[in-house]
Amino acid sequence: MSVRRFRPALLPLAALLLVTVTSAGCSSTGGRRAEQARDRAATAGGAVDTPRWTVAMVTHAGAGDAFWDTVRKGAEQAAAKDNITFLYSNDAQTQNQVQLIQAAIDQRVDGLLVSLAKGEALTDVLGKAKAAGIPVISINSGQEFSARFGALTHIGQDEGTAGKAAGTELGARGRKSVLCVIHEQGNIGQEQRCGGAKGAFDGTLQTLYVDGVNLPDARAAIAAKLQADPAVDTVLTLSAPLAATGLQSVQDARRPVELDTFDLGTQVVAGLQAGTVGFAVDQQPYLQGYQGVDLLWLHRYNLDVLGGGGPVLTGPQILTKDDAAALATYVARGTR
């Protein structure tokens, strides 16, 4: 599968929608603003005239994760367009995510979007969603579990393919020894990224496990590895927050090491511009949220299904310094 490089294009912003729910990451102020935005969109003719259906998204995101803010923004903007009441909840603890999914089922939502970072643990609760007749689309992670759970489709990037894209790019850049940093032990998608990179890379690639919740400890662990192994010439992180931490580790180690990463963020784009980040592998999280809501609306409205039994891929894209100036605008507005 070829990897598309970024080509900037202007995307119109739809009205924002935030609906409060009794879950992490929500606010009553944001909910009121979202309702007002949706009403303005409807008045202006920007929303469809279908009934007000409800879609819930339940993810494994931790608090304050900017990546998931982008996913959520895409979902909110599609919801505004589609006259959808959008409910968002998240918890990094798998058992809590299960409880949040059950709460959405109990509310008898019209559609459910779920990330499957630890899919096996969600088997029973997603079986209940299926039994209740609630259509499910998996997003971002857990592609291998999606069909098993009866999901309509999976929206995201194939993590093995993304890893291979990173490994190929590392080789093209002349890297010889790579440290791939996994920040969430047990997350199969992160394992697949490092595994894919290793399989496509002719040099040496070793894995380092750190605690992505405790960034100071992660910084120290990466720096210690760089100091202990002078052969390592590249650090490959698997998220934008860990990229920022990795850059600090490289500075602490006080030797020339390239930092490459998966996913975008303000600091990643700034690093691409400055040359402190070599490349980023982007999976377009905004599209995952937007398409997730839109496809559930299409299924309810017209029994449409995309993917033909396979995933709807949103990545990977390899982004470099050449793309950074254009990307900065979209990252600043929260859509890349």
ZALUMLO-412239 format. One record per residue (C-alpha): residue number from 0; chain; x, z, y. Coordinates in nm, 3 decimals. Example, Ala and Ser with C-alpha at 12.3 -4.5 7.8 and 13.67 -1.06 7.14 Angstrom:
REM residues 2
+-----+--------+---------+---------+---------+
! num ! chaine !       x !       z !       y !
+-----+--------+---------+---------+---------+
!   0 !      A !   1.230 !   0.780 !  -0.450 !
!   1 !      A !   1.367 !   0.714 !  -0.106 !
+-----+--------+---------+---------+---------+
This chain:
REM residues 336
+-----+--------+---------+---------+---------+
! num ! chaine !       x !       z !       y !
+-----+--------+---------+---------+---------+
!   0 !      A !   0.000 !   0.000 !   0.000 !
!   1 !      A !   0.146 !  -0.101 !   0.337 !
!   2 !      A !   0.171 !   0.154 !   0.615 !
!   3 !      A !   0.031 !   0.046 !   0.948 !
!   4 !      A !   0.227 !   0.126 !   1.258 !
!   5 !      A !   0.048 !   0.247 !   1.566 !
!   6 !      A !  -0.105 !  -0.005 !   1.804 !
!   7 !      A !  -0.260 !   0.164 !   2.108 !
!   8 !      A !  -0.621 !   0.088 !   2.188 !
!   9 !      A !  -0.861 !   0.248 !   2.433 !
!  10 !      A !  -1.142 !   0.444 !   2.270 !
!  11 !      A !  -1.450 !   0.550 !   2.472 !
!  12 !      A !  -1.528 !   0.920 !   2.463 !
!  13 !      A !  -1.879 !   1.019 !   2.355 !
!  14 !      A !  -2.038 !   1.342 !   2.477 !
!  15 !      A !  -1.897 !   1.660 !   2.329 !
!  16 !      A !  -2.108 !   1.877 !   2.101 !
!  17 !      A !  -2.041 !   2.230 !   1.991 !
!  18 !      A !  -2.306 !   2.438 !   1.815 !
!  19 !      A !  -2.256 !   2.808 !   1.765 !
!  20 !      A !  -2.266 !   2.954 !   1.420 !
!  21 !      A !  -2.185 !   3.298 !   1.293 !
!  22 !      A !  -1.839 !   3.198 !   1.173 !
!  23 !      A !  -1.480 !   3.183 !   1.284 !
!  24 !      A !  -1.380 !   2.969 !   1.580 !
!  25 !      A !  -1.718 !   2.941 !   1.758 !
!  26 !      A !  -1.836 !   3.056 !   2.101 !
!  27 !      A !  -2.176 !   3.082 !   2.266 !
!  28 !      A !  -2.041 !   2.925 !   2.586 !
!  29 !      A !  -1.913 !   2.623 !   2.395 !
!  30 !      A !  -2.246 !   2.595 !   2.218 !
!  31 !      A !  -2.441 !   2.582 !   2.543 !
!  32 !      A !  -2.206 !   2.318 !   2.682 !
!  33 !      A !  -2.246 !   2.115 !   2.366 !
!  34 !      A !  -2.624 !   2.127 !   2.378 !
!  35 !      A !  -2.615 !   2.016 !   2.741 !
!  36 !      A !  -2.376 !   1.732 !   2.655 !
!  37 !      A !  -2.600 !   1.615 !   2.372 !
!  38 !      A !  -2.907 !   1.626 !   2.595 !
!  39 !      A !  -2.727 !   1.417 !   2.857 !
!  40 !      A !  -2.626 !   1.165 !   2.591 !
!  41 !      A !  -2.984 !   1.137 !   2.467 !
!  42 !      A !  -3.120 !   1.098 !   2.821 !
!  43 !      A !  -2.867 !   0.823 !   2.889 !
!  44 !      A !  -2.969 !   0.640 !   2.574 !
!  45 !      A !  -2.644 !   0.720 !   2.394 !
!  46 !      A !  -2.804 !   0.896 !   2.096 !
!  47 !      A !  -3.010 !   0.754 !   1.811 !
!  48 !      A !  -3.381 !   0.823 !   1.776 !
!  49 !      A !  -3.369 !   0.962 !   1.421 !
!  50 !      A !  -3.489 !   1.320 !   1.355 !
!  51 !      A !  -3.257 !   1.608 !   1.441 !
!  52 !      A !  -3.070 !   1.657 !   1.114 !
!  53 !      A !  -2.813 !   1.931 !   1.052 !
!  54 !      A !  -2.462 !   1.879 !   0.917 !
!  55 !      A !  -2.223 !   2.164 !   0.837 !
!  56 !      A !  -1.846 !   2.135 !   0.814 !
!  57 !      A !  -1.656 !   2.408 !   0.628 !
!  58 !      A !  -1.277 !   2.386 !   0.624 !
!  59 !      A !  -0.976 !   2.582 !   0.505 !
!  60 !      A !  -0.832 !   2.588 !   0.859 !
!  61 !      A !  -0.666 !   2.901 !   0.991 !
!  62 !      A !  -0.747 !   3.039 !   1.333 !
!  63 !      A !  -0.608 !   2.840 !   1.625 !
!  64 !      A !  -0.501 !   2.534 !   1.424 !
!  65 !      A !  -0.488 !   2.246 !   1.673 !
!  66 !      A !  -0.504 !   1.987 !   1.394 !
!  67 !      A !  -0.850 !   2.107 !   1.297 !
!  68 !      A !  -0.956 !   2.118 !   1.661 !
!  69 !      A !  -0.904 !   1.740 !   1.659 !
!  70 !      A !  -1.103 !   1.697 !   1.336 !
!  71 !      A !  -1.380 !   1.905 !   1.486 !
!  72 !      A !  -1.383 !   1.710 !   1.812 !
!  73 !      A !  -1.436 !   1.387 !   1.621 !
!  74 !      A !  -1.724 !   1.544 !   1.428 !
!  75 !      A !  -1.883 !   1.682 !   1.744 !
!  76 !      A !  -1.870 !   1.349 !   1.922 !
!  77 !      A !  -2.025 !   1.166 !   1.626 !
!  78 !      A !  -2.291 !   1.437 !   1.607 !
!  79 !      A !  -2.380 !   1.384 !   1.974 !
!  80 !      A !  -2.422 !   1.012 !   1.911 !
!  81 !      A !  -2.622 !   1.060 !   1.591 !
!  82 !      A !  -2.859 !   1.333 !   1.717 !
!  83 !      A !  -2.707 !   1.576 !   1.467 !
!  84 !      A !  -2.698 !   1.953 !   1.495 !
!  85 !      A !  -2.338 !   2.026 !   1.393 !
!  86 !      A !  -2.233 !   2.359 !   1.245 !
!  87 !      A !  -1.864 !   2.436 !   1.204 !
!  88 !      A !  -1.700 !   2.722 !   1.017 !
!  89 !      A !  -1.355 !   2.778 !   0.875 !
!  90 !      A !  -1.141 !   3.028 !   0.690 !
!  91 !      A !  -0.792 !   3.000 !   0.542 !
!  92 !      A !  -0.887 !   3.240 !   0.263 !
!  93 !      A !  -1.038 !   3.038 !  -0.020 !
!  94 !      A !  -1.295 !   3.298 !  -0.122 !
!  95 !      A !  -1.417 !   3.321 !   0.236 !
!  96 !      A !  -1.446 !   2.943 !   0.250 !
!  97 !      A !  -1.662 !   2.961 !  -0.063 !
!  98 !      A !  -1.891 !   3.212 !   0.109 !
!  99 !      A !  -1.918 !   2.991 !   0.417 !
! 100 !      A !  -2.018 !   2.693 !   0.201 !
! 101 !      A !  -2.280 !   2.909 !   0.031 !
! 102 !      A !  -2.413 !   3.012 !   0.373 !
! 103 !      A !  -2.451 !   2.644 !   0.468 !
! 104 !      A !  -2.636 !   2.577 !   0.141 !
! 105 !      A !  -2.864 !   2.872 !   0.210 !
! 106 !      A !  -2.944 !   2.720 !   0.550 !
! 107 !      A !  -3.055 !   2.404 !   0.368 !
! 108 !      A !  -2.840 !   2.175 !   0.579 !
! 109 !      A !  -2.893 !   1.799 !   0.551 !
! 110 !      A !  -2.528 !   1.724 !   0.479 !
! 111 !      A !  -2.203 !   1.904 !   0.410 !
! 112 !      A !  -1.841 !   1.822 !   0.495 !
! 113 !      A !  -1.580 !   2.023 !   0.306 !
! 114 !      A !  -1.201 !   2.027 !   0.285 !
! 115 !      A !  -1.073 !   2.087 !  -0.068 !
! 116 !      A !  -0.721 !   2.226 !  -0.027 !
! 117 !      A !  -0.778 !   2.443 !  -0.333 !
! 118 !      A !  -1.052 !   2.244 !  -0.495 !
! 119 !      A !  -1.073 !   2.422 !  -0.829 !
! 120 !      A !  -1.194 !   2.737 !  -0.657 !
! 121 !      A !  -1.484 !   2.548 !  -0.498 !
! 122 !      A !  -1.623 !   2.407 !  -0.824 !
! 123 !      A !  -1.915 !   2.648 !  -0.864 !
! 124 !      A !  -2.033 !   2.653 !  -0.504 !
! 125 !      A !  -2.021 !   2.273 !  -0.468 !
! 126 !      A !  -2.217 !   2.251 !  -0.791 !
! 127 !      A !  -2.484 !   2.455 !  -0.612 !
! 128 !      A !  -2.481 !   2.210 !  -0.322 !
! 129 !      A !  -2.533 !   1.923 !  -0.562 !
! 130 !      A !  -2.817 !   2.108 !  -0.737 !
! 131 !      A !  -2.980 !   2.167 !  -0.398 !
! 132 !      A !  -2.970 !   1.795 !  -0.325 !
! 133 !      A !  -2.730 !   1.831 !  -0.032 !
! 134 !      A !  -2.503 !   1.526 !   0.006 !
! 135 !      A !  -2.135 !   1.621 !   0.030 !
! 136 !      A !  -1.837 !   1.434 !   0.172 !
! 137 !      A !  -1.491 !   1.578 !   0.126 !
! 138 !      A !  -1.244 !   1.540 !   0.410 !
! 139 !      A !  -0.871 !   1.576 !   0.465 !
! 140 !      A !  -0.761 !   1.733 !   0.137 !
! 141 !      A !  -0.866 !   1.737 !  -0.225 !
! 142 !      A !  -0.919 !   1.366 !  -0.285 !
! 143 !      A !  -0.859 !   1.419 !  -0.657 !
! 144 !      A !  -1.150 !   1.667 !  -0.673 !
! 145 !      A !  -1.398 !   1.470 !  -0.465 !
! 146 !      A !  -1.563 !   1.250 !  -0.730 !
! 147 !      A !  -1.565 !   1.536 !  -0.980 !
! 148 !      A !  -1.779 !   1.739 !  -0.740 !
! 149 !      A !  -2.020 !   1.450 !  -0.688 !
! 150 !      A !  -1.914 !   1.383 !  -0.329 !
! 151 !      A !  -2.030 !   1.057 !  -0.172 !
! 152 !      A !  -1.672 !   0.977 !  -0.079 !
! 153 !      A !  -1.348 !   1.131 !   0.047 !
! 154 !      A !  -1.219 !   1.069 !   0.399 !
! 155 !      A !  -0.851 !   1.125 !   0.468 !
! 156 !      A !  -0.512 !   0.999 !   0.368 !
! 157 !      A !  -0.380 !   0.981 !   0.016 !
! 158 !      A !  -0.111 !   1.249 !   0.030 !
! 159 !      A !   0.112 !   1.088 !  -0.231 !
! 160 !      A !   0.100 !   0.758 !  -0.043 !
! 161 !      A !   0.175 !   0.939 !   0.284 !
! 162 !      A !   0.470 !   1.110 !   0.119 !
! 163 !      A !   0.602 !   0.776 !  -0.005 !
! 164 !      A !   0.572 !   0.635 !   0.348 !
! 165 !      A !   0.779 !   0.926 !   0.477 !
! 166 !      A !   1.039 !   0.881 !   0.202 !
! 167 !      A !   1.071 !   0.511 !   0.277 !
! 168 !      A !   1.113 !   0.580 !   0.648 !
! 169 !      A !   1.376 !   0.845 !   0.578 !
! 170 !      A !   1.574 !   0.593 !   0.379 !
! 171 !      A !   1.540 !   0.329 !   0.650 !
! 172 !      A !   1.676 !   0.578 !   0.901 !
! 173 !      A !   1.985 !   0.640 !   0.689 !
! 174 !      A !   1.906 !   0.999 !   0.597 !
! 175 !      A !   2.095 !   1.140 !   0.300 !
! 176 !      A !   1.980 !   1.498 !   0.234 !
! 177 !      A !   1.630 !   1.619 !   0.326 !
! 178 !      A !   1.475 !   1.964 !   0.330 !
! 179 !      A !   1.096 !   1.934 !   0.282 !
! 180 !      A !   0.924 !   2.251 !   0.409 !
! 181 !      A !   0.600 !   2.360 !   0.238 !
! 182 !      A !   0.422 !   2.620 !   0.449 !
! 183 !      A !   0.118 !   2.692 !   0.229 !
! 184 !      A !   0.205 !   2.764 !  -0.132 !
! 185 !      A !  -0.064 !   2.641 !  -0.369 !
! 186 !      A !  -0.184 !   2.365 !  -0.135 !
! 187 !      A !  -0.170 !   2.061 !  -0.363 !
! 188 !      A !  -0.170 !   1.818 !  -0.072 !
! 189 !      A !   0.155 !   1.960 !   0.062 !
! 190 !      A !   0.313 !   1.938 !  -0.282 !
! 191 !      A !   0.205 !   1.575 !  -0.302 !
! 192 !      A !   0.361 !   1.497 !   0.034 !
! 193 !      A !   0.699 !   1.633 !  -0.065 !
! 194 !      A !   0.671 !   1.480 !  -0.411 !
! 195 !      A !   0.583 !   1.140 !  -0.272 !
! 196 !      A !   0.871 !   1.154 !  -0.026 !
! 197 !      A !   1.113 !   1.250 !  -0.301 !
! 198 !      A !   0.999 !   0.963 !  -0.522 !
! 199 !      A !   1.049 !   0.702 !  -0.249 !
! 200 !      A !   1.377 !   0.841 !  -0.111 !
! 201 !      A !   1.713 !   0.738 !  -0.252 !
! 202 !      A !   1.892 !   1.045 !  -0.121 !
! 203 !      A !   1.855 !   1.413 !  -0.209 !
! 204 !      A !   1.532 !   1.596 !  -0.128 !
! 205 !      A !   1.482 !   1.966 !  -0.190 !
! 206 !      A !   1.180 !   2.185 !  -0.121 !
! 207 !      A !   1.170 !   2.508 !   0.077 !
! 208 !      A !   0.864 !   2.735 !   0.071 !
! 209 !      A !   0.789 !   2.936 !   0.385 !
! 210 !      A !   0.495 !   3.138 !   0.514 !
! 211 !      A !   0.316 !   2.917 !   0.766 !
! 212 !      A !   0.117 !   3.214 !   0.895 !
! 213 !      A !   0.435 !   3.401 !   0.992 !
! 214 !      A !   0.618 !   3.146 !   1.206 !
! 215 !      A !   0.911 !   3.373 !   1.304 !
! 216 !      A !   0.990 !   3.427 !   0.936 !
! 217 !      A !   0.950 !   3.055 !   0.869 !
! 218 !      A !   1.191 !   2.979 !   1.154 !
! 219 !      A !   1.450 !   3.220 !   1.014 !
! 220 !      A !   1.413 !   3.084 !   0.658 !
! 221 !      A !   1.466 !   2.722 !   0.765 !
! 222 !      A !   1.764 !   2.812 !   0.985 !
! 223 !      A !   1.920 !   3.016 !   0.704 !
! 224 !      A !   1.890 !   2.721 !   0.467 !
! 225 !      A !   2.048 !   2.486 !   0.718 !
! 226 !      A !   2.338 !   2.723 !   0.769 !
! 227 !      A !   2.384 !   2.774 !   0.395 !
! 228 !      A !   2.371 !   2.404 !   0.304 !
! 229 !      A !   2.571 !   2.186 !   0.545 !
! 230 !      A !   2.479 !   1.871 !   0.349 !
! 231 !      A !   2.119 !   1.882 !   0.476 !
! 232 !      A !   2.086 !   1.631 !   0.759 !
! 233 !      A !   1.706 !   1.623 !   0.794 !
! 234 !      A !   1.415 !   1.868 !   0.799 !
! 235 !      A !   1.075 !   1.727 !   0.704 !
! 236 !      A !   0.783 !   1.951 !   0.804 !
! 237 !      A !   0.422 !   1.901 !   0.698 !
! 238 !      A !   0.233 !   1.996 !   1.014 !
! 239 !      A !   0.274 !   1.988 !   1.391 !
! 240 !      A !   0.304 !   2.369 !   1.432 !
! 241 !      A !   0.577 !   2.378 !   1.166 !
! 242 !      A !   0.750 !   2.089 !   1.340 !
! 243 !      A !   0.782 !   2.302 !   1.653 !
! 244 !      A !   0.915 !   2.587 !   1.440 !
! 245 !      A !   1.153 !   2.350 !   1.264 !
! 246 !      A !   1.295 !   2.235 !   1.596 !
! 247 !      A !   1.369 !   2.597 !   1.681 !
! 248 !      A !   1.540 !   2.640 !   1.343 !
! 249 !      A !   1.759 !   2.336 !   1.406 !
! 250 !      A !   1.863 !   2.486 !   1.739 !
! 251 !      A !   1.937 !   2.818 !   1.569 !
! 252 !      A !   2.153 !   2.646 !   1.307 !
! 253 !      A !   2.359 !   2.484 !   1.585 !
! 254 !      A !   2.434 !   2.159 !   1.410 !
! 255 !      A !   2.292 !   1.804 !   1.430 !
! 256 !      A !   1.989 !   1.781 !   1.204 !
! 257 !      A !   1.700 !   1.536 !   1.242 !
! 258 !      A !   1.346 !   1.676 !   1.245 !
! 259 !      A !   1.067 !   1.456 !   1.108 !
! 260 !      A !   0.711 !   1.563 !   1.044 !
! 261 !      A !   0.359 !   1.496 !   0.932 !
! 262 !      A !   0.080 !   1.512 !   1.192 !
! 263 !      A !   0.076 !   1.498 !   1.569 !
! 264 !      A !   0.057 !   1.748 !   1.850 !
! 265 !      A !   0.169 !   1.785 !   2.209 !
! 266 !      A !   0.514 !   1.913 !   2.110 !
! 267 !      A !   0.556 !   1.646 !   1.843 !
! 268 !      A !   0.481 !   1.367 !   2.090 !
! 269 !      A !   0.714 !   1.527 !   2.345 !
! 270 !      A !   0.978 !   1.543 !   2.072 !
! 271 !      A !   0.928 !   1.175 !   1.990 !
! 272 !      A !   0.972 !   1.090 !   2.357 !
! 273 !      A !   1.284 !   1.307 !   2.388 !
! 274 !      A !   1.434 !   1.192 !   2.058 !
! 275 !      A !   1.433 !   1.542 !   1.904 !
! 276 !      A !   1.169 !   1.425 !   1.653 !
! 277 !      A !   1.257 !   1.112 !   1.460 !
! 278 !      A !   0.913 !   1.009 !   1.337 !
! 279 !      A !   0.568 !   1.148 !   1.259 !
! 280 !      A !   0.328 !   1.054 !   0.980 !
! 281 !      A !  -0.021 !   1.051 !   1.130 !
! 282 !      A !  -0.347 !   1.074 !   0.932 !
! 283 !      A !  -0.581 !   1.041 !   1.233 !
! 284 !      A !  -0.774 !   1.369 !   1.204 !
! 285 !      A !  -1.023 !   1.267 !   1.473 !
! 286 !      A !  -1.143 !   0.988 !   1.243 !
! 287 !      A !  -1.188 !   1.230 !   0.954 !
! 288 !      A !  -1.439 !   1.435 !   1.151 !
! 289 !      A !  -1.606 !   1.143 !   1.323 !
! 290 !      A !  -1.648 !   0.930 !   1.013 !
! 291 !      A !  -1.755 !   1.231 !   0.808 !
! 292 !      A !  -2.056 !   1.303 !   1.029 !
! 293 !      A !  -2.131 !   0.935 !   1.085 !
! 294 !      A !  -2.131 !   0.856 !   0.711 !
! 295 !      A !  -2.362 !   1.147 !   0.634 !
! 296 !      A !  -2.598 !   1.018 !   0.903 !
! 297 !      A !  -2.581 !   0.667 !   0.759 !
! 298 !      A !  -2.651 !   0.799 !   0.410 !
! 299 !      A !  -2.954 !   0.996 !   0.527 !
! 300 !      A !  -3.080 !   0.709 !   0.743 !
! 301 !      A !  -3.002 !   0.411 !   0.522 !
! 302 !      A !  -2.854 !   0.535 !   0.189 !
! 303 !      A !  -2.522 !   0.381 !   0.292 !
! 304 !      A !  -2.200 !   0.482 !   0.116 !
! 305 !      A !  -1.847 !   0.368 !   0.202 !
! 306 !      A !  -1.549 !   0.367 !  -0.029 !
! 307 !      A !  -1.696 !   0.204 !  -0.339 !
! 308 !      A !  -1.599 !   0.504 !  -0.548 !
! 309 !      A !  -1.260 !   0.537 !  -0.379 !
! 310 !      A !  -1.148 !   0.720 !  -0.065 !
! 311 !      A !  -1.191 !   0.604 !   0.292 !
! 312 !      A !  -0.831 !   0.616 !   0.414 !
! 313 !      A !  -0.742 !   0.725 !   0.767 !
! 314 !      A !  -0.365 !   0.708 !   0.718 !
! 315 !      A !  -0.075 !   0.711 !   0.694 !
! 316 !      A !   0.068 !   0.564 !   1.012 !
! 317 !      A !   0.438 !   0.599 !   1.094 !
! 318 !      A !   0.479 !   0.683 !   1.463 !
! 319 !      A !   0.812 !   0.674 !   1.647 !
! 320 !      A !   0.955 !   0.699 !   1.996 !
! 321 !      A !   0.821 !   0.350 !   2.067 !
! 322 !      A !   0.465 !   0.482 !   2.034 !
! 323 !      A !   0.510 !   0.812 !   2.217 !
! 324 !      A !   0.415 !   0.709 !   2.571 !
! 325 !      A !   0.079 !   0.565 !   2.463 !
! 326 !      A !   0.011 !   0.853 !   2.224 !
! 327 !      A !   0.062 !   1.119 !   2.493 !
! 328 !      A !  -0.265 !   1.025 !   2.666 !
! 329 !      A !  -0.473 !   1.055 !   2.349 !
! 330 !      A !  -0.307 !   1.375 !   2.230 !
! 331 !      A !  -0.365 !   1.535 !   2.571 !
! 332 !      A !  -0.739 !   1.467 !   2.548 !
! 333 !      A !  -0.752 !   1.603 !   2.194 !
! 334 !      A !  -0.839 !   1.288 !   2.000 !
! 335 !      A !  -0.500 !   1.219 !   1.834 !
+-----+--------+---------+---------+---------+
